[in-house]
């Protein structure tokens, strides 16, 4: 599987996608237009090791719902991600058995390196 989960309206996601090699041959999945399924999230969880690793604390809803004041469980992280696309840290790229989560510079450099070494 070679897939990128992103938000088409996100400038950061668009900038990252532009920086990827043309030969990346990724399937694009806009999570707003096409919400992720439980099966897709479970695959991400298997590769990432936890739902928390996939969860975005930068989401506006995180603050609006007062989640920063709560102790969230793995089940909570899973349910929030399934409930609203904004809770998925973006972008998430799956290259076969490797996962790249989020837009941090080191993560994007690792992704670019992995794509260039193919």
ROLUMDO-225690 format. One line per 4 residues: their letters; for each residue x, y, z of N, C-alpha, C. Coordinates in steps of 0.1 Angstrom, whole numbers, padded with zeros to 4 digits. Atoms other than C-alpha are relative to their C-alpha. Layout:
BEGIN
A> X/Y/Z/X/Y/Z/X/Y/Z; ...
# end
This chain:
BEGIN
XXXX> 0008/-0012/0000/0000/0000/0000/0009/0012/0000; -0007/-0012/0001/0013/0034/-0009/-0011/0011/-0001; 0011/-0009/-0001/-0011/0060/0003/0003/0012/0009; -0002/-0011/-0008/-0012/0095/0017/-0014/0005/0004
XXXX> 0012/-0005/-0006/-0040/0107/0040/0003/0015/0003; -0003/-0015/-0001/-0042/0145/0038/-0013/0008/0000; 0011/-0009/0001/-0065/0175/0039/0003/0009/-0012; -0003/-0008/0012/-0068/0192/0005/0000/0015/0002
XXXX> 0000/-0014/-0003/-0076/0225/0021/0011/0005/0009; -0011/-0003/-0009/-0045/0224/0042/0012/0005/-0008; -0011/-0005/0007/-0017/0246/0029/0013/-0008/0003; -0011/0008/-0003/0009/0226/0048/0000/-0013/-0007
XXXX> 0001/0013/0008/-0003/0193/0033/0003/0002/-0015; -0002/-0002/0014/-0003/0208/-0002/0015/0003/-0002; -0014/-0003/0001/0033/0221/0004/0008/-0012/0001; -0008/0013/-0002/0045/0187/0016/-0002/-0009/-0013
XXXX> 0003/0008/0012/0028/0169/-0014/0008/0005/-0012; -0008/-0006/0011/0045/0194/-0038/0015/-0004/0001; -0014/0003/-0002/0079/0185/-0022/0003/-0014/-0003; -0003/0014/0002/0075/0148/-0028/0004/-0003/-0015
XXXX> -0005/0003/0014/0092/0132/-0059/-0012/-0004/-0009; 0011/0003/0010/0069/0129/-0090/-0002/-0015/-0001; 0001/0015/0001/0077/0092/-0090/-0005/-0007/0012; 0005/0006/-0012/0062/0087/-0056/-0011/-0010/-0002
XXXX> 0010/0009/0003/0032/0070/-0071/-0009/-0004/0012; 0009/0002/-0012/0009/0075/-0040/-0014/0001/-0004; 0014/-0002/0001/-0028/0071/-0038/-0004/0011/0010; 0004/-0011/-0009/-0043/0103/-0024/-0014/-0002/0006
XXXX> 0012/0002/-0007/-0070/0102/0002/-0003/0013/0009; 0004/-0012/-0007/-0086/0135/0013/-0010/-0004/0011; 0008/0005/-0012/-0099/0128/0048/-0012/0008/0003; 0012/-0007/-0002/-0125/0155/0047/-0011/-0005/-0010
XXXX> 0009/0005/0010/-0141/0143/0015/-0004/-0015/0001; 0002/0015/-0001/-0137/0106/0023/0006/-0004/0013; -0005/0003/-0013/-0134/0100/0060/0006/-0014/0001; -0007/0013/-0001/-0111/0072/0071/-0009/-0010/0007
XXXX> 0008/0010/-0006/-0126/0039/0080/0007/-0006/0012; -0006/0006/-0012/-0120/0019/0111/0011/-0010/-0004; -0011/0009/0005/-0100/-0006/0090/0012/0007/-0003; -0012/-0008/0004/-0077/0021/0077/0006/0005/0013
XXXX> -0006/-0005/-0012/-0073/0035/0112/0007/-0011/0008; -0007/0012/-0007/-0065/0000/0126/0013/-0003/-0006; -0013/0002/0007/-0038/-0004/0099/0010/0010/0005; -0008/-0011/-0005/-0024/0030/0109/0005/-0003/0014
XXXX> -0003/0003/-0014/-0025/0019/0145/0011/-0011/0001; -0009/0011/0000/-0007/-0013/0138/0014/0004/-0004; -0013/-0005/0004/0021/0005/0120/0006/0011/0009; -0005/-0011/-0009/0023/0035/0144/0003/-0005/0015
XXXX> -0001/0005/-0013/0020/0014/0176/-0010/0006/0010; 0010/-0005/-0009/-0006/0036/0192/-0009/0010/-0007; 0009/-0010/0006/-0036/0058/0184/0004/0014/0004; -0005/-0013/-0004/-0020/0086/0204/0010/0006/-0010
XXXX> -0010/-0005/0010/0008/0088/0178/-0007/0006/-0012; 0008/-0005/0012/-0019/0095/0152/-0008/0012/0003; 0010/-0010/-0005/-0038/0120/0173/0007/0014/-0001; -0005/-0014/0000/-0033/0158/0167/-0005/0008/0011
XXXX> 0003/-0009/-0011/-0032/0179/0198/-0001/0015/-0005; 0001/-0014/0006/-0031/0210/0174/-0014/0003/-0005; 0014/-0002/0006/-0067/0205/0163/-0007/0010/0008; 0008/-0010/-0007/-0089/0234/0172/-0011/-0006/0009
XXXX> 0010/0007/-0008/-0115/0210/0185/0006/-0006/0013; -0007/0004/-0012/-0089/0197/0210/-0002/0010/0011; 0001/-0011/-0010/-0090/0230/0227/-0015/0003/0003; 0014/-0003/-0001/-0127/0237/0221/-0007/-0010/0009
XXXX> 0006/0011/-0008/-0137/0204/0237/0006/-0001/0014; -0007/0001/-0013/-0113/0210/0267/0007/-0013/0002; -0006/0013/-0001/-0096/0177/0259/0014/0001/0007; -0013/-0001/-0006/-0062/0190/0271/-0001/-0001/0015
XXXX> 0002/0001/-0014/-0077/0190/0306/-0004/-0014/0005; 0004/0014/-0003/-0086/0153/0304/0011/-0010/-0002; -0010/0011/0002/-0066/0121/0306/-0007/-0009/-0010; 0006/0008/0011/-0074/0104/0273/0007/-0014/-0001
XXXX> -0005/0014/0002/-0071/0066/0268/0002/-0003/-0015; -0002/0004/0014/-0061/0048/0236/-0014/-0001/-0007; 0013/0001/0005/-0098/0041/0231/-0006/0014/-0003; 0005/-0013/0002/-0106/0078/0234/0007/0006/-0012
XXXX> -0007/-0005/0011/-0079/0087/0209/-0006/-0006/-0013; 0006/0007/0011/-0093/0061/0185/-0014/0006/-0004; 0014/-0005/0002/-0129/0074/0189/0000/0014/-0005; 0000/-0014/0004/-0120/0111/0185/0005/0000/-0015
XXXX> -0005/0000/0014/-0100/0103/0152/-0011/-0004/-0009; 0011/0005/0008/-0130/0083/0139/-0011/0010/-0001; 0011/-0009/-0001/-0154/0110/0150/0001/0012/-0009; -0002/-0013/0008/-0138/0140/0132/0014/0000/-0006
XXXX> -0013/0000/0007/-0110/0142/0106/0010/0009/0006; -0009/-0009/-0005/-0094/0171/0123/0010/-0006/0011; -0009/0006/-0011/-0080/0148/0151/0011/-0009/-0005; -0011/0008/0006/-0058/0129/0127/0011/0009/-0003
XXXX> -0012/-0008/0003/-0023/0143/0126/0003/-0002/-0015; -0001/0000/0014/-0017/0152/0090/0014/0005/-0005; 0005/0012/0007/-0004/0140/0066/0005/-0013/0006; -0004/0013/-0003/-0002/0103/0072/0004/-0007/-0013
XXXX> -0004/0007/0012/0018/0084/0046/0004/-0014/0003; -0003/0014/-0002/0019/0047/0044/0007/-0005/-0013; -0007/0006/0011/0046/0031/0022/0003/-0014/0004; 0000/0015/-0003/0041/-0007/0024/-0001/-0002/0015
XXXX> 0001/0002/-0015/0050/-0014/0061/0006/0011/0008; -0006/-0011/-0007/0063/0020/0070/-0010/0011/0001; 0009/-0011/-0001/0043/0049/0083/0007/0013/0004; -0005/-0014/-0003/0051/0087/0084/-0012/0008/0004
XXXX> 0011/-0007/-0006/0029/0108/0106/0003/0014/0003; -0002/-0014/-0003/0026/0145/0107/0009/0008/-0009; -0007/-0009/0009/0043/0175/0092/0013/0006/0006; -0013/-0005/-0006/0075/0179/0114/0011/-0002/-0011
XXXX> -0011/0000/0010/0106/0186/0094/0007/-0013/-0001; -0008/0013/0000/0125/0155/0105/-0009/-0011/-0007; 0008/0010/0006/0095/0133/0095/-0001/0002/-0015; 0001/-0002/0014/0091/0149/0061/0013/-0003/-0007
XXXX> -0013/0004/0006/0128/0145/0054/0002/-0015/0000; 0000/0015/0000/0126/0108/0064/-0009/-0005/-0011; 0010/0005/0011/0096/0104/0040/0007/0003/-0014; -0007/-0003/0013/0115/0122/0011/0011/-0010/-0002
XXXX> -0011/0009/0002/0145/0100/0017/-0005/-0014/-0004; 0006/0014/0003/0124/0068/0017/-0005/0000/-0014; 0006/-0001/0013/0107/0079/-0015/0012/0001/-0011; -0011/-0001/0010/0140/0088/-0032/0009/-0012/-0001
XX> -0008/0012/0000/0157/0056/-0022/-0006/-0012/-0007; 0007/0011/0007/0132/0034/-0041/0005/-0002/-0014
# end
